[in-house]
Amino acid sequence: MSKEVIIGNKKISDSSPCFIIAEIGINHNGFVDLAKKMIDEAVMAGCDAVKFQKRTVTKVYSPQELDVYRPNYYGSTNRDLKNGLELSYEDYQEIDKYCKSKKIMWFASCWDIDSVDFIEQFDVPCHKIASALLTDDELLLHVKKTGKPILLSTGMSTMDEIRHAVKLLGEDNLVLFHCTSTYPTDHNEINLKVIETFKKEFSCPIGYSGHERGLLPSILSVELGAAAVERHITVDRTLWGSDQAASLEPEGLRRMVRDIREVKKVLGDGVKVVYDSEIPVKNKLRKSKKAFV
């Protein structure tokens, strides 16, 4: 049995209902009103939390990267794009207030130390470390200093890299997410059995962060032991943005949450019994009344 992690008023453990995260990420395209629509979507579906991504553009990207010519929705350079996708302090104040009014938790994947400090101003219940940052020891240790629960994704990482990150962070207050970092992910590269591998080696709760099209892998992950599931969401997959194609639209999100909530109920406890509801059928259809011992 793995350790449990408490996030807000929710428990993440093998014996608790699956903790479901709707990742808004950067699918808001820099617009708070669009972010609010996705928050509403997550609330209506029954998700436990929404997640954003936060970057200090000048810290994450070099001047050379930012100056690259890249025509986009916001201008003509990569700098215009990256700045256009970031929300301001005032935007996050509005998001914080809105999430509280809707009674849903929010937090973020921070891509640099300054972003961690920025998001900490809102007293978020936990921090997510994206797969791309798993080998950034300085960032990991800075996040650990907050004392908040940490959710760590493991896409594009070797087992040795994952072991190093887990050792650095410790297994208390940690949820480790299996993940494949392609958008969208082909089914033959999802490899859900890694969840079982993680559960054998690590004593923290294991989650699944999916980027596939469709719902089946995310639902199956719970049967294999995922105590938390994270999926990107959108209001429309045809919207501009690199993550939209691997995101769930409202109906898909509602169906996924509904089915995940039913998984443990459907699996049962493994004890074969005759249910009371079967007795009338048994009396009607069974020809022999002989009992076997």
ChimeraX commands (.cxc) that place a marker at each C-alpha (Angstrom):
marker #1 position 0.00,0.00,0.00 radius 0.5
marker #1 position 1.46,3.35,-1.04 radius 0.5
marker #1 position 1.57,6.46,1.12 radius 0.5
marker #1 position -1.27,8.96,0.86 radius 0.5
marker #1 position -0.96,12.57,-0.24 radius 0.5
marker #1 position -3.40,15.26,0.88 radius 0.5
marker #1 position -4.16,18.08,-1.57 radius 0.5
marker #1 position -6.59,20.63,-0.23 radius 0.5
marker #1 position -9.54,18.62,1.07 radius 0.5
marker #1 position -8.82,15.64,-1.18 radius 0.5
marker #1 position -6.79,12.51,-0.52 radius 0.5
marker #1 position -4.69,10.77,-3.18 radius 0.5
marker #1 position -4.16,7.12,-2.30 radius 0.5
marker #1 position -4.85,3.61,-3.55 radius 0.5
marker #1 position -8.03,3.44,-1.47 radius 0.5
marker #1 position -9.42,6.90,-2.36 radius 0.5
marker #1 position -11.51,8.01,-5.34 radius 0.5
marker #1 position -9.29,8.90,-8.29 radius 0.5
marker #1 position -8.04,12.51,-8.17 radius 0.5
marker #1 position -8.86,14.01,-11.59 radius 0.5
marker #1 position -6.98,17.03,-12.92 radius 0.5
marker #1 position -8.19,19.02,-15.92 radius 0.5
marker #1 position -5.12,20.64,-17.43 radius 0.5
marker #1 position -5.93,23.98,-19.01 radius 0.5
marker #1 position -2.21,24.51,-19.54 radius 0.5
marker #1 position -1.82,27.19,-22.20 radius 0.5
marker #1 position -5.03,26.29,-24.04 radius 0.5
marker #1 position -6.48,29.58,-22.77 radius 0.5
marker #1 position -4.27,31.27,-25.40 radius 0.5
marker #1 position -3.69,34.17,-23.02 radius 0.5
marker #1 position -7.38,34.99,-22.50 radius 0.5
marker #1 position -8.87,34.83,-18.99 radius 0.5
marker #1 position -12.42,34.52,-20.30 radius 0.5
marker #1 position -11.44,31.39,-22.23 radius 0.5
marker #1 position -9.73,30.02,-19.10 radius 0.5
marker #1 position -12.98,30.58,-17.16 radius 0.5
marker #1 position -14.94,28.60,-19.76 radius 0.5
marker #1 position -12.57,25.68,-19.25 radius 0.5
marker #1 position -12.83,26.00,-15.46 radius 0.5
marker #1 position -16.61,25.77,-15.88 radius 0.5
marker #1 position -16.13,22.71,-18.06 radius 0.5
marker #1 position -13.99,21.02,-15.40 radius 0.5
marker #1 position -16.48,21.84,-12.63 radius 0.5
marker #1 position -19.44,20.50,-14.61 radius 0.5
marker #1 position -17.56,17.29,-15.37 radius 0.5
marker #1 position -16.73,16.72,-11.68 radius 0.5
marker #1 position -12.95,17.21,-11.79 radius 0.5
marker #1 position -11.04,17.80,-8.55 radius 0.5
marker #1 position -8.68,20.49,-9.85 radius 0.5
marker #1 position -7.57,22.53,-12.85 radius 0.5
marker #1 position -3.96,23.14,-13.76 radius 0.5
marker #1 position -2.17,25.90,-15.65 radius 0.5
marker #1 position 1.39,26.32,-16.96 radius 0.5
marker #1 position 3.56,29.26,-15.88 radius 0.5
marker #1 position 6.82,30.44,-17.43 radius 0.5
marker #1 position 9.08,33.43,-16.99 radius 0.5
marker #1 position 9.70,33.78,-20.69 radius 0.5
marker #1 position 13.13,35.43,-20.44 radius 0.5
marker #1 position 14.33,32.74,-17.99 radius 0.5
marker #1 position 13.03,29.69,-19.87 radius 0.5
marker #1 position 14.12,30.76,-23.38 radius 0.5
marker #1 position 17.34,32.34,-24.63 radius 0.5
marker #1 position 17.30,35.67,-26.52 radius 0.5
marker #1 position 18.23,33.74,-29.67 radius 0.5
marker #1 position 15.22,31.44,-29.28 radius 0.5
marker #1 position 12.89,34.34,-28.63 radius 0.5
marker #1 position 14.11,36.31,-31.65 radius 0.5
marker #1 position 13.39,33.48,-34.10 radius 0.5
marker #1 position 11.00,34.55,-36.86 radius 0.5
marker #1 position 7.74,32.68,-36.21 radius 0.5
marker #1 position 4.52,34.20,-37.54 radius 0.5
marker #1 position 1.77,33.50,-35.02 radius 0.5
marker #1 position -1.48,34.75,-33.51 radius 0.5
marker #1 position 0.34,37.41,-31.45 radius 0.5
marker #1 position 3.03,38.69,-33.84 radius 0.5
marker #1 position 5.96,37.62,-35.95 radius 0.5
marker #1 position 8.52,36.19,-33.50 radius 0.5
marker #1 position 8.78,33.40,-30.97 radius 0.5
marker #1 position 8.97,36.14,-28.31 radius 0.5
marker #1 position 5.57,37.45,-29.36 radius 0.5
marker #1 position 4.14,33.94,-29.12 radius 0.5
marker #1 position 5.57,33.07,-25.71 radius 0.5
marker #1 position 4.61,36.42,-24.18 radius 0.5
marker #1 position 1.13,36.19,-25.69 radius 0.5
marker #1 position 0.48,32.85,-24.00 radius 0.5
marker #1 position 1.37,34.08,-20.50 radius 0.5
marker #1 position -1.23,35.36,-18.04 radius 0.5
marker #1 position -0.52,38.38,-15.84 radius 0.5
marker #1 position -0.64,38.67,-12.05 radius 0.5
marker #1 position -4.04,40.34,-12.37 radius 0.5
marker #1 position -5.21,37.48,-14.59 radius 0.5
marker #1 position -4.21,34.93,-11.97 radius 0.5
marker #1 position -5.91,36.97,-9.26 radius 0.5
marker #1 position -9.10,36.71,-11.30 radius 0.5
marker #1 position -8.58,32.98,-11.85 radius 0.5
marker #1 position -7.92,32.42,-8.15 radius 0.5
marker #1 position -11.11,34.26,-7.20 radius 0.5
marker #1 position -13.12,32.44,-9.88 radius 0.5
marker #1 position -11.90,28.97,-8.84 radius 0.5
marker #1 position -12.75,29.72,-5.21 radius 0.5
marker #1 position -16.24,30.78,-6.23 radius 0.5
marker #1 position -16.63,27.53,-8.17 radius 0.5
marker #1 position -15.13,25.47,-5.32 radius 0.5
marker #1 position -12.43,23.85,-7.43 radius 0.5
marker #1 position -8.69,23.79,-6.68 radius 0.5
marker #1 position -6.13,25.19,-9.10 radius 0.5
marker #1 position -2.36,25.02,-9.37 radius 0.5
marker #1 position 0.32,25.13,-12.06 radius 0.5
marker #1 position 3.32,23.53,-13.68 radius 0.5
marker #1 position 6.09,26.07,-13.13 radius 0.5
marker #1 position 8.94,26.01,-15.63 radius 0.5
marker #1 position 11.43,28.11,-13.64 radius 0.5
marker #1 position 12.18,29.24,-10.10 radius 0.5
marker #1 position 10.69,32.72,-10.56 radius 0.5
marker #1 position 7.44,31.13,-11.72 radius 0.5
marker #1 position 7.32,28.96,-8.58 radius 0.5
marker #1 position 7.64,32.09,-6.44 radius 0.5
marker #1 position 5.01,33.85,-8.56 radius 0.5
marker #1 position 2.46,31.04,-8.20 radius 0.5
marker #1 position 3.22,30.66,-4.48 radius 0.5
marker #1 position 1.69,34.13,-3.95 radius 0.5
marker #1 position -1.71,32.50,-4.46 radius 0.5
marker #1 position -1.14,29.80,-1.83 radius 0.5
marker #1 position -1.85,26.96,-4.26 radius 0.5
marker #1 position -2.40,23.52,-2.64 radius 0.5
marker #1 position 0.40,21.76,-4.55 radius 0.5
marker #1 position 2.91,22.11,-7.38 radius 0.5
marker #1 position 3.27,20.12,-10.61 radius 0.5
marker #1 position 6.67,19.48,-12.16 radius 0.5
marker #1 position 6.42,18.91,-15.91 radius 0.5
marker #1 position 8.28,16.06,-17.60 radius 0.5
marker #1 position 10.62,18.54,-19.29 radius 0.5
marker #1 position 11.86,19.72,-15.88 radius 0.5
marker #1 position 12.39,16.31,-14.23 radius 0.5
marker #1 position 16.19,16.60,-14.54 radius 0.5
marker #1 position 16.34,20.23,-13.30 radius 0.5
marker #1 position 17.65,19.57,-9.78 radius 0.5
marker #1 position 17.68,23.26,-8.85 radius 0.5
marker #1 position 14.01,23.65,-9.72 radius 0.5
marker #1 position 13.05,20.41,-7.97 radius 0.5
marker #1 position 14.76,21.46,-4.75 radius 0.5
marker #1 position 13.18,24.93,-4.92 radius 0.5
marker #1 position 9.72,23.40,-5.27 radius 0.5
marker #1 position 10.47,21.02,-2.40 radius 0.5
marker #1 position 11.25,24.01,-0.15 radius 0.5
marker #1 position 7.64,25.19,-0.46 radius 0.5
marker #1 position 6.60,22.19,1.65 radius 0.5
marker #1 position 3.62,21.63,-0.67 radius 0.5
marker #1 position 2.69,18.26,-2.20 radius 0.5
marker #1 position 4.50,17.66,-5.50 radius 0.5
marker #1 position 3.11,16.00,-8.63 radius 0.5
marker #1 position 5.94,14.81,-10.89 radius 0.5
marker #1 position 5.49,13.76,-14.52 radius 0.5
marker #1 position 7.97,11.33,-16.07 radius 0.5
marker #1 position 7.65,11.69,-19.85 radius 0.5
marker #1 position 10.86,11.34,-21.93 radius 0.5
marker #1 position 12.71,10.15,-18.80 radius 0.5
marker #1 position 14.75,7.03,-18.10 radius 0.5
marker #1 position 14.22,4.98,-14.95 radius 0.5
marker #1 position 17.57,6.20,-13.62 radius 0.5
marker #1 position 16.54,9.83,-14.14 radius 0.5
marker #1 position 13.23,9.14,-12.41 radius 0.5
marker #1 position 14.95,7.40,-9.48 radius 0.5
marker #1 position 17.27,10.39,-9.09 radius 0.5
marker #1 position 14.37,12.87,-9.07 radius 0.5
marker #1 position 12.37,10.79,-6.59 radius 0.5
marker #1 position 15.41,10.47,-4.30 radius 0.5
marker #1 position 15.90,14.25,-4.45 radius 0.5
marker #1 position 12.26,15.01,-3.65 radius 0.5
marker #1 position 11.60,12.12,-1.28 radius 0.5
marker #1 position 8.53,9.88,-1.48 radius 0.5
marker #1 position 6.56,11.70,1.21 radius 0.5
marker #1 position 4.10,14.21,-0.27 radius 0.5
marker #1 position 4.90,13.02,-3.82 radius 0.5
marker #1 position 2.64,11.71,-6.59 radius 0.5
marker #1 position 4.55,10.17,-9.52 radius 0.5
marker #1 position 2.83,10.32,-12.92 radius 0.5
marker #1 position 3.47,7.93,-15.78 radius 0.5
marker #1 position 3.51,9.96,-19.00 radius 0.5
marker #1 position 4.59,9.81,-22.64 radius 0.5
marker #1 position 5.53,13.24,-23.99 radius 0.5
marker #1 position 4.09,13.18,-27.50 radius 0.5
marker #1 position 1.01,15.19,-28.48 radius 0.5
marker #1 position -1.12,13.27,-29.27 radius 0.5
marker #1 position 0.37,9.94,-28.13 radius 0.5
marker #1 position 0.00,6.83,-30.30 radius 0.5
marker #1 position -1.59,3.92,-28.46 radius 0.5
marker #1 position 1.48,1.72,-29.01 radius 0.5
marker #1 position 3.59,4.21,-27.03 radius 0.5
marker #1 position 1.28,4.73,-24.04 radius 0.5
marker #1 position 2.58,1.65,-22.18 radius 0.5
marker #1 position 0.17,1.78,-19.23 radius 0.5
marker #1 position 1.90,-1.16,-17.53 radius 0.5
marker #1 position 4.60,1.29,-16.47 radius 0.5
marker #1 position 2.10,2.22,-13.74 radius 0.5
marker #1 position 2.53,-1.29,-12.31 radius 0.5
marker #1 position 6.32,-0.95,-12.62 radius 0.5
marker #1 position 6.24,2.31,-10.66 radius 0.5
marker #1 position 3.96,0.82,-7.99 radius 0.5
marker #1 position 6.42,-2.03,-7.41 radius 0.5
marker #1 position 9.42,0.28,-7.01 radius 0.5
marker #1 position 8.06,3.42,-5.35 radius 0.5
marker #1 position 5.94,3.81,-2.22 radius 0.5
marker #1 position 4.25,7.07,-3.27 radius 0.5
marker #1 position 0.89,7.20,-5.09 radius 0.5
marker #1 position 1.14,6.73,-8.85 radius 0.5
marker #1 position -0.81,8.76,-11.40 radius 0.5
marker #1 position -1.26,8.93,-15.15 radius 0.5
marker #1 position -0.89,12.03,-17.32 radius 0.5
marker #1 position -2.31,11.26,-20.76 radius 0.5
marker #1 position -1.90,12.98,-24.10 radius 0.5
marker #1 position -3.73,10.46,-26.24 radius 0.5
marker #1 position -6.79,10.94,-28.39 radius 0.5
marker #1 position -9.84,9.33,-26.83 radius 0.5
marker #1 position -10.67,8.07,-23.36 radius 0.5
marker #1 position -9.78,4.38,-23.06 radius 0.5
marker #1 position -6.16,4.67,-21.79 radius 0.5
marker #1 position -7.09,7.18,-19.09 radius 0.5
marker #1 position -9.91,4.96,-17.85 radius 0.5
marker #1 position -7.78,1.79,-17.98 radius 0.5
marker #1 position -5.01,3.52,-16.03 radius 0.5
marker #1 position -7.23,3.50,-12.93 radius 0.5
marker #1 position -7.70,-0.27,-13.20 radius 0.5
marker #1 position -3.90,-0.62,-13.28 radius 0.5
marker #1 position -3.54,1.46,-10.12 radius 0.5
marker #1 position -3.48,5.14,-11.07 radius 0.5
marker #1 position -4.65,7.14,-8.04 radius 0.5
marker #1 position -4.72,10.37,-10.07 radius 0.5
marker #1 position -5.38,11.13,-13.73 radius 0.5
marker #1 position -4.52,14.30,-15.63 radius 0.5
marker #1 position -5.76,15.26,-19.10 radius 0.5
marker #1 position -5.53,18.44,-21.16 radius 0.5
marker #1 position -8.90,20.07,-21.81 radius 0.5
marker #1 position -10.25,22.58,-24.32 radius 0.5
marker #1 position -13.58,24.01,-25.40 radius 0.5
marker #1 position -12.76,23.22,-29.04 radius 0.5
marker #1 position -9.91,21.10,-30.46 radius 0.5
marker #1 position -9.85,23.23,-33.62 radius 0.5
marker #1 position -8.71,26.31,-31.67 radius 0.5
marker #1 position -5.22,27.65,-32.32 radius 0.5
marker #1 position -2.52,26.06,-30.16 radius 0.5
marker #1 position -0.10,23.14,-30.04 radius 0.5
marker #1 position -1.88,21.25,-27.23 radius 0.5
marker #1 position -5.44,21.48,-28.56 radius 0.5
marker #1 position -5.35,18.26,-30.63 radius 0.5
marker #1 position -4.43,16.13,-27.59 radius 0.5
marker #1 position -7.10,17.76,-25.39 radius 0.5
marker #1 position -10.57,16.62,-24.38 radius 0.5
marker #1 position -13.60,18.65,-25.35 radius 0.5
marker #1 position -16.45,19.06,-22.81 radius 0.5
marker #1 position -18.40,15.93,-23.70 radius 0.5
marker #1 position -15.27,13.77,-23.72 radius 0.5
marker #1 position -14.18,15.12,-20.35 radius 0.5
marker #1 position -17.59,14.42,-18.81 radius 0.5
marker #1 position -17.58,10.86,-20.15 radius 0.5
marker #1 position -14.04,10.22,-18.90 radius 0.5
marker #1 position -14.78,11.48,-15.38 radius 0.5
marker #1 position -18.03,9.49,-15.27 radius 0.5
marker #1 position -16.32,6.26,-16.33 radius 0.5
marker #1 position -13.29,6.71,-14.06 radius 0.5
marker #1 position -15.66,7.17,-11.11 radius 0.5
marker #1 position -17.23,3.79,-11.96 radius 0.5
marker #1 position -14.01,1.76,-12.37 radius 0.5
marker #1 position -13.53,0.65,-8.76 radius 0.5
marker #1 position -17.23,-0.01,-8.37 radius 0.5
marker #1 position -17.24,-2.25,-11.47 radius 0.5
marker #1 position -14.07,-4.10,-10.41 radius 0.5
marker #1 position -15.55,-5.00,-7.01 radius 0.5
marker #1 position -13.64,-6.91,-4.32 radius 0.5
marker #1 position -13.02,-10.22,-6.10 radius 0.5
marker #1 position -15.18,-12.27,-3.72 radius 0.5
marker #1 position -17.69,-14.41,-5.63 radius 0.5
marker #1 position -21.15,-14.16,-4.06 radius 0.5
marker #1 position -24.78,-14.59,-5.04 radius 0.5
marker #1 position -26.36,-11.13,-4.87 radius 0.5
marker #1 position -29.82,-10.58,-3.46 radius 0.5
marker #1 position -30.86,-9.22,-6.84 radius 0.5
marker #1 position -30.02,-12.62,-8.39 radius 0.5
marker #1 position -32.26,-14.67,-6.07 radius 0.5
marker #1 position -35.54,-14.10,-7.95 radius 0.5
marker #1 position -33.80,-14.94,-11.23 radius 0.5
marker #1 position -32.21,-18.02,-9.67 radius 0.5
marker #1 position -35.55,-19.25,-8.33 radius 0.5
marker #1 position -37.14,-18.76,-11.74 radius 0.5
marker #1 position -34.46,-20.16,-14.04 radius 0.5
marker #1 position -32.46,-22.75,-12.11 radius 0.5
marker #1 position -33.95,-26.21,-12.59 radius 0.5
marker #1 position -31.96,-28.03,-9.94 radius 0.5
marker #1 position -32.23,-26.81,-6.35 radius 0.5
marker #1 position -29.40,-29.03,-5.19 radius 0.5
marker #1 position -26.74,-27.21,-3.23 radius 0.5
marker #1 position -23.11,-28.15,-3.70 radius 0.5
marker #1 position -20.69,-28.32,-0.81 radius 0.5
marker link #1:1,2 radius 0.2
marker link #1:2,3 radius 0.2
marker link #1:3,4 radius 0.2
marker link #1:4,5 radius 0.2
marker link #1:5,6 radius 0.2
marker link #1:6,7 radius 0.2
marker link #1:7,8 radius 0.2
marker link #1:8,9 radius 0.2
marker link #1:9,10 radius 0.2
marker link #1:10,11 radius 0.2
marker link #1:11,12 radius 0.2
marker link #1:12,13 radius 0.2
marker link #1:13,14 radius 0.2
marker link #1:14,15 radius 0.2
marker link #1:15,16 radius 0.2
marker link #1:16,17 radius 0.2
marker link #1:17,18 radius 0.2
marker link #1:18,19 radius 0.2
marker link #1:19,20 radius 0.2
marker link #1:20,21 radius 0.2
marker link #1:21,22 radius 0.2
marker link #1:22,23 radius 0.2
marker link #1:23,24 radius 0.2
marker link #1:24,25 radius 0.2
marker link #1:25,26 radius 0.2
marker link #1:26,27 radius 0.2
marker link #1:27,28 radius 0.2
marker link #1:28,29 radius 0.2
marker link #1:29,30 radius 0.2
marker link #1:30,31 radius 0.2
marker link #1:31,32 radius 0.2
marker link #1:32,33 radius 0.2
marker link #1:33,34 radius 0.2
marker link #1:34,35 radius 0.2
marker link #1:35,36 radius 0.2
marker link #1:36,37 radius 0.2
marker link #1:37,38 radius 0.2
marker link #1:38,39 radius 0.2
marker link #1:39,40 radius 0.2
marker link #1:40,41 radius 0.2
marker link #1:41,42 radius 0.2
marker link #1:42,43 radius 0.2
marker link #1:43,44 radius 0.2
marker link #1:44,45 radius 0.2
marker link #1:45,46 radius 0.2
marker link #1:46,47 radius 0.2
marker link #1:47,48 radius 0.2
marker link #1:48,49 radius 0.2
marker link #1:49,50 radius 0.2
marker link #1:50,51 radius 0.2
marker link #1:51,52 radius 0.2
marker link #1:52,53 radius 0.2
marker link #1:53,54 radius 0.2
marker link #1:54,55 radius 0.2
marker link #1:55,56 radius 0.2
marker link #1:56,57 radius 0.2
marker link #1:57,58 radius 0.2
marker link #1:58,59 radius 0.2
marker link #1:59,60 radius 0.2
marker link #1:60,61 radius 0.2
marker link #1:61,62 radius 0.2
marker link #1:62,63 radius 0.2
marker link #1:63,64 radius 0.2
marker link #1:64,65 radius 0.2
marker link #1:65,66 radius 0.2
marker link #1:66,67 radius 0.2
marker link #1:67,68 radius 0.2
marker link #1:68,69 radius 0.2
marker link #1:69,70 radius 0.2
marker link #1:70,71 radius 0.2
marker link #1:71,72 radius 0.2
marker link #1:72,73 radius 0.2
marker link #1:73,74 radius 0.2
marker link #1:74,75 radius 0.2
marker link #1:75,76 radius 0.2
marker link #1:76,77 radius 0.2
marker link #1:77,78 radius 0.2
marker link #1:78,79 radius 0.2
marker link #1:79,80 radius 0.2
marker link #1:80,81 radius 0.2
marker link #1:81,82 radius 0.2
marker link #1:82,83 radius 0.2
marker link #1:83,84 radius 0.2
marker link #1:84,85 radius 0.2
marker link #1:85,86 radius 0.2
marker link #1:86,87 radius 0.2
marker link #1:87,88 radius 0.2
marker link #1:88,89 radius 0.2
marker link #1:89,90 radius 0.2
marker link #1:90,91 radius 0.2
marker link #1:91,92 radius 0.2
marker link #1:92,93 radius 0.2
marker link #1:93,94 radius 0.2
marker link #1:94,95 radius 0.2
marker link #1:95,96 radius 0.2
marker link #1:96,97 radius 0.2
marker link #1:97,98 radius 0.2
marker link #1:98,99 radius 0.2
marker link #1:99,100 radius 0.2
marker link #1:100,101 radius 0.2
marker link #1:101,102 radius 0.2
marker link #1:102,103 radius 0.2
marker link #1:103,104 radius 0.2
marker link #1:104,105 radius 0.2
marker link #1:105,106 radius 0.2
marker link #1:106,107 radius 0.2
marker link #1:107,108 radius 0.2
marker link #1:108,109 radius 0.2
marker link #1:109,110 radius 0.2
marker link #1:110,111 radius 0.2
marker link #1:111,112 radius 0.2
marker link #1:112,113 radius 0.2
marker link #1:113,114 radius 0.2
marker link #1:114,115 radius 0.2
marker link #1:115,116 radius 0.2
marker link #1:116,117 radius 0.2
marker link #1:117,118 radius 0.2
marker link #1:118,119 radius 0.2
marker link #1:119,120 radius 0.2
marker link #1:120,121 radius 0.2
marker link #1:121,122 radius 0.2
marker link #1:122,123 radius 0.2
marker link #1:123,124 radius 0.2
marker link #1:124,125 radius 0.2
marker link #1:125,126 radius 0.2
marker link #1:126,127 radius 0.2
marker link #1:127,128 radius 0.2
marker link #1:128,129 radius 0.2
marker link #1:129,130 radius 0.2
marker link #1:130,131 radius 0.2
marker link #1:131,132 radius 0.2
marker link #1:132,133 radius 0.2
marker link #1:133,134 radius 0.2
marker link #1:134,135 radius 0.2
marker link #1:135,136 radius 0.2
marker link #1:136,137 radius 0.2
marker link #1:137,138 radius 0.2
marker link #1:138,139 radius 0.2
marker link #1:139,140 radius 0.2
marker link #1:140,141 radius 0.2
marker link #1:141,142 radius 0.2
marker link #1:142,143 radius 0.2
marker link #1:143,144 radius 0.2
marker link #1:144,145 radius 0.2
marker link #1:145,146 radius 0.2
marker link #1:146,147 radius 0.2
marker link #1:147,148 radius 0.2
marker link #1:148,149 radius 0.2
marker link #1:149,150 radius 0.2
marker link #1:150,151 radius 0.2
marker link #1:151,152 radius 0.2
marker link #1:152,153 radius 0.2
marker link #1:153,154 radius 0.2
marker link #1:154,155 radius 0.2
marker link #1:155,156 radius 0.2
marker link #1:156,157 radius 0.2
marker link #1:157,158 radius 0.2
marker link #1:158,159 radius 0.2
marker link #1:159,160 radius 0.2
marker link #1:160,161 radius 0.2
marker link #1:161,162 radius 0.2
marker link #1:162,163 radius 0.2
marker link #1:163,164 radius 0.2
marker link #1:164,165 radius 0.2
marker link #1:165,166 radius 0.2
marker link #1:166,167 radius 0.2
marker link #1:167,168 radius 0.2
marker link #1:168,169 radius 0.2
marker link #1:169,170 radius 0.2
marker link #1:170,171 radius 0.2
marker link #1:171,172 radius 0.2
marker link #1:172,173 radius 0.2
marker link #1:173,174 radius 0.2
marker link #1:174,175 radius 0.2
marker link #1:175,176 radius 0.2
marker link #1:176,177 radius 0.2
marker link #1:177,178 radius 0.2
marker link #1:178,179 radius 0.2
marker link #1:179,180 radius 0.2
marker link #1:180,181 radius 0.2
marker link #1:181,182 radius 0.2
marker link #1:182,183 radius 0.2
marker link #1:183,184 radius 0.2
marker link #1:184,185 radius 0.2
marker link #1:185,186 radius 0.2
marker link #1:186,187 radius 0.2
marker link #1:187,188 radius 0.2
marker link #1:188,189 radius 0.2
marker link #1:189,190 radius 0.2
marker link #1:190,191 radius 0.2
marker link #1:191,192 radius 0.2
marker link #1:192,193 radius 0.2
marker link #1:193,194 radius 0.2
marker link #1:194,195 radius 0.2
marker link #1:195,196 radius 0.2
marker link #1:196,197 radius 0.2
marker link #1:197,198 radius 0.2
marker link #1:198,199 radius 0.2
marker link #1:199,200 radius 0.2
marker link #1:200,201 radius 0.2
marker link #1:201,202 radius 0.2
marker link #1:202,203 radius 0.2
marker link #1:203,204 radius 0.2
marker link #1:204,205 radius 0.2
marker link #1:205,206 radius 0.2
marker link #1:206,207 radius 0.2
marker link #1:207,208 radius 0.2
marker link #1:208,209 radius 0.2
marker link #1:209,210 radius 0.2
marker link #1:210,211 radius 0.2
marker link #1:211,212 radius 0.2
marker link #1:212,213 radius 0.2
marker link #1:213,214 radius 0.2
marker link #1:214,215 radius 0.2
marker link #1:215,216 radius 0.2
marker link #1:216,217 radius 0.2
marker link #1:217,218 radius 0.2
marker link #1:218,219 radius 0.2
marker link #1:219,220 radius 0.2
marker link #1:220,221 radius 0.2
marker link #1:221,222 radius 0.2
marker link #1:222,223 radius 0.2
marker link #1:223,224 radius 0.2
marker link #1:224,225 radius 0.2
marker link #1:225,226 radius 0.2
marker link #1:226,227 radius 0.2
marker link #1:227,228 radius 0.2
marker link #1:228,229 radius 0.2
marker link #1:229,230 radius 0.2
marker link #1:230,231 radius 0.2
marker link #1:231,232 radius 0.2
marker link #1:232,233 radius 0.2
marker link #1:233,234 radius 0.2
marker link #1:234,235 radius 0.2
marker link #1:235,236 radius 0.2
marker link #1:236,237 radius 0.2
marker link #1:237,238 radius 0.2
marker link #1:238,239 radius 0.2
marker link #1:239,240 radius 0.2
marker link #1:240,241 radius 0.2
marker link #1:241,242 radius 0.2
marker link #1:242,243 radius 0.2
marker link #1:243,244 radius 0.2
marker link #1:244,245 radius 0.2
marker link #1:245,246 radius 0.2
marker link #1:246,247 radius 0.2
marker link #1:247,248 radius 0.2
marker link #1:248,249 radius 0.2
marker link #1:249,250 radius 0.2
marker link #1:250,251 radius 0.2
marker link #1:251,252 radius 0.2
marker link #1:252,253 radius 0.2
marker link #1:253,254 radius 0.2
marker link #1:254,255 radius 0.2
marker link #1:255,256 radius 0.2
marker link #1:256,257 radius 0.2
marker link #1:257,258 radius 0.2
marker link #1:258,259 radius 0.2
marker link #1:259,260 radius 0.2
marker link #1:260,261 radius 0.2
marker link #1:261,262 radius 0.2
marker link #1:262,263 radius 0.2
marker link #1:263,264 radius 0.2
marker link #1:264,265 radius 0.2
marker link #1:265,266 radius 0.2
marker link #1:266,267 radius 0.2
marker link #1:267,268 radius 0.2
marker link #1:268,269 radius 0.2
marker link #1:269,270 radius 0.2
marker link #1:270,271 radius 0.2
marker link #1:271,272 radius 0.2
marker link #1:272,273 radius 0.2
marker link #1:273,274 radius 0.2
marker link #1:274,275 radius 0.2
marker link #1:275,276 radius 0.2
marker link #1:276,277 radius 0.2
marker link #1:277,278 radius 0.2
marker link #1:278,279 radius 0.2
marker link #1:279,280 radius 0.2
marker link #1:280,281 radius 0.2
marker link #1:281,282 radius 0.2
marker link #1:282,283 radius 0.2
marker link #1:283,284 radius 0.2
marker link #1:284,285 radius 0.2
marker link #1:285,286 radius 0.2
marker link #1:286,287 radius 0.2
marker link #1:287,288 radius 0.2
marker link #1:288,289 radius 0.2
marker link #1:289,290 radius 0.2
marker link #1:290,291 radius 0.2
marker link #1:291,292 radius 0.2
marker link #1:292,293 radius 0.2
view
